[in-house]
Amino acid sequence: MRWYKWLGVAGAVGVVATGVVIARGERRRRAYTPDEIRSRLHDRLAQAQARAGTSTGTGTGTGT
């Protein structure tokens, strides 16, 4: 086989591998319930505010 054929095969393998990684990540994201996502976001916000030294509210009182 010539080198350009190997390059094409390697490119195809890379595209397939990238698709697999994206599909796995999407399945993980969809496995969370909305309440789990909300609590994770609130935790991340609290951590960010602790690092920044601010103490503003989490915005949960907006009714959304």
Secondary structure, DSSP 8 states (H G I E B T S, - for coil): --HHHHHHHHHHHHHHHHHHHHHHHHHHHHTS-HHHHHHHHHHHHHHHHHHHT-----SGGG--
